Amino acid sequence: MTRIILEMALLAFCIAIVIFASQSLSVIDVVTKSFIVLVSVVGLIVIVLVTTLLVAGRMKKPAEQPVERPVQQKKTNGSAVGAR
């Protein structure tokens, strides 16, 4: 999952570099703003995933407890030892 987050953030970083470079900014400004976009995207993805997992955990119903049934005694056919 961390790999997916990193790949999405790197995609946003590359797109931000292209967008900021087309605005004829200096190289330092382009890299700085693109890094800010990278950190922002990672933060947003993490927040979305954490809230999704928390909500999914709360909505999950607790496992049903198995019903304890009384143990039934075996019926004997009267052929037990000592029975006459």
N, C-alpha and C positions, 0 to 999 in steps of 0.2 A: 504494500500500500504506500509505503514511503517513496518507492520508486515512481509510482504514478504521480504523486504530489510533486516530486522533483522535476519530472518530465513536463508536467503542465506549467510549472513555474519557469522552467527554462524556455518553453515555447513563448510564454508571455514576455520574458526577458528579450528574446530575439525579435519579437514583433515590436516591442518598445524601442529597441535600438534602431530598427528600420524607420519607425515613425519619427523618432526624435532626430535622427540623422537627416531625414528629408526636410526638416525645418531649419537646416543650416545652423545648428548649434555647435559649440566647440565639443571636442572629443570628451573632455572631462565632464561637461554638462550632460552629454548623451549617456555616458556610462553611469553617472551618478543617478540620473532620473530613472534609468532602466533598472538599476539595482534596487531603487525604492519600489518600483513596480514588482520586481521579483519578490521582495520581502512582503509586500502587501498581498500578493497572490497566495503565497504560502500561508500567511496568517488567515486569510479568508477561507481557504480550503480546509485548514485545520479546524477553524471555528465551525464550519458547516458540518464536517465529519463528526466532531465531538458532540454537537447538539443532536445530530441525527442518531448517533449511537445511544445517547442518553434517552432520547424520546423512545427509541425502539426498545430499550431495556425496560422502561417504565410501562410500556404498552404490553409487554410480554406477560402473559398470564402465568401465575405460579403453577408449578406442576401439581396435578391432582394427587392427593394422598391416597394410596390404595386402601380400600375398605377392608378392615380386619373382620374376617368371618369366623364364627365359632368353629372349633374343630369338632367334627362329627366322629363319634366313636363307632368302630366297626361292629357290625352285628355278628353275633356268633350263632351257629346253627345248633347249639346245644351239645356239641361233641367235644367240649372242653374237658381237660383232665379233671377228674374229681366230680364231674356232673353225672348224676345217675337218674 
